[in-house]
């Protein structure tokens, strides 16, 4: 959508609900829906219809982003809270992750974690 669409919404004084989690938690399986892009999109649509707005905004859950990133490194969600990057990722590491490959040399709790080739 064009930027002008969002600017027109702002100029109209229309409010956009940050209530998507309320609609999401009515879902029979909110956790599965939160991880399924198509189903999550349906929740965004239902939220916008419920409050009669042109758009609804989901809350950003960085835990999901971290879980996805760590799964690419071969780590499960159980390790998520204990794992912390000790430095910024270099360009090669970021590119490997974008390709869905685990970067070489990533070490976690004294062991290398990567799928390698």
C-alpha positions as CSV (number, residue, x, y, z in Angstrom):
1,X,0.0,0.0,0.0
2,X,1.1,3.5,-0.7
3,X,2.4,5.7,2.0
4,X,-0.4,8.2,1.3
5,X,-2.9,5.5,2.4
6,X,-1.5,5.6,5.9
7,X,-1.1,9.3,6.0
8,X,-4.8,9.7,5.0
9,X,-5.7,7.4,7.9
10,X,-3.7,9.6,10.3
11,X,-5.2,12.8,9.0
12,X,-8.7,11.4,9.4
13,X,-8.2,11.0,13.1
14,X,-9.2,7.4,12.9
15,X,-7.8,5.1,15.6
16,X,-6.3,1.8,14.9
17,X,-6.8,-0.8,17.6
18,X,-3.8,-2.4,19.3
19,X,-6.2,-5.2,20.3
20,X,-5.2,-8.0,18.1
21,X,-4.0,-10.1,21.0
22,X,-7.6,-9.9,22.4
23,X,-8.9,-11.4,19.2
24,X,-6.0,-13.8,18.9
25,X,-6.6,-15.2,22.4
26,X,-10.1,-16.2,21.5
27,X,-8.7,-18.5,18.8
28,X,-8.9,-22.2,19.8
29,X,-5.1,-22.5,19.5
30,X,-3.5,-19.0,19.8
31,X,0.1,-20.3,20.0
32,X,-0.2,-22.2,16.7
33,X,-2.0,-19.2,15.1
34,X,0.8,-16.9,16.3
35,X,3.3,-19.0,14.3
36,X,1.2,-19.5,11.2
37,X,1.4,-16.4,8.9
38,X,-1.8,-17.1,7.0
39,X,-3.9,-17.7,10.2
40,X,-2.3,-14.7,11.9
41,X,-3.3,-12.6,8.8
42,X,-6.9,-13.8,9.3
43,X,-6.7,-12.6,12.9
44,X,-5.5,-9.1,11.7
45,X,-8.5,-9.0,9.3
46,X,-11.0,-10.1,12.0
47,X,-9.6,-7.5,14.4
48,X,-10.0,-4.7,11.8
49,X,-13.5,-5.8,11.1
50,X,-14.4,-6.1,14.8
51,X,-13.4,-2.4,15.4
52,X,-14.5,-1.2,12.0
53,X,-11.1,0.1,11.0
54,X,-9.1,-0.2,7.8
55,X,-6.1,-1.7,9.6
56,X,-5.2,-3.6,12.8
57,X,-1.7,-3.8,14.1
58,X,-0.3,-6.9,15.7
59,X,2.0,-6.6,18.7
60,X,5.6,-7.5,17.9
61,X,6.8,-10.5,19.9
62,X,10.5,-10.6,19.7
63,X,10.6,-14.0,21.5
64,X,9.2,-15.5,18.2
65,X,11.9,-13.7,16.2
66,X,14.6,-15.0,18.5
67,X,13.2,-18.5,18.5
68,X,13.3,-18.5,14.7
69,X,16.8,-17.2,14.5
70,X,18.1,-19.7,17.1
71,X,16.4,-22.6,15.3
72,X,18.5,-21.7,12.3
73,X,21.6,-22.2,14.6
74,X,20.3,-25.6,15.6
75,X,19.1,-24.5,19.1
76,X,15.7,-25.2,20.4
77,X,13.3,-23.0,22.3
78,X,14.4,-24.5,25.6
79,X,17.8,-22.7,25.2
80,X,16.3,-19.4,24.1
81,X,16.3,-17.7,27.4
82,X,19.9,-18.7,28.2
83,X,21.4,-17.9,24.8
84,X,22.7,-14.4,24.2
85,X,24.9,-13.2,21.3
86,X,28.2,-11.9,22.7
87,X,28.9,-9.7,19.7
88,X,27.2,-8.3,16.6
89,X,26.9,-10.7,13.7
90,X,29.3,-10.0,10.8
91,X,28.1,-9.8,7.2
92,X,28.9,-13.4,6.4
93,X,26.9,-14.7,9.4
94,X,23.9,-12.6,8.5
95,X,24.0,-13.7,4.9
96,X,24.2,-17.4,5.9
97,X,21.2,-16.9,8.1
98,X,19.3,-15.2,5.3
99,X,20.0,-18.3,3.1
100,X,18.7,-20.5,5.9
101,X,22.1,-21.9,6.7
102,X,23.7,-21.8,10.1
103,X,27.0,-19.9,10.2
104,X,30.2,-21.7,10.8
105,X,31.8,-21.4,14.2
106,X,28.8,-20.4,16.3
107,X,29.6,-21.7,19.8
108,X,27.0,-22.2,22.5
109,X,27.8,-23.6,26.0
110,X,31.2,-24.8,24.8
111,X,30.0,-26.6,21.7
112,X,29.7,-25.6,18.1
113,X,26.2,-25.3,16.9
114,X,25.7,-25.2,13.1
115,X,24.5,-27.5,10.5
116,X,27.6,-27.0,8.3
117,X,28.2,-28.7,5.0
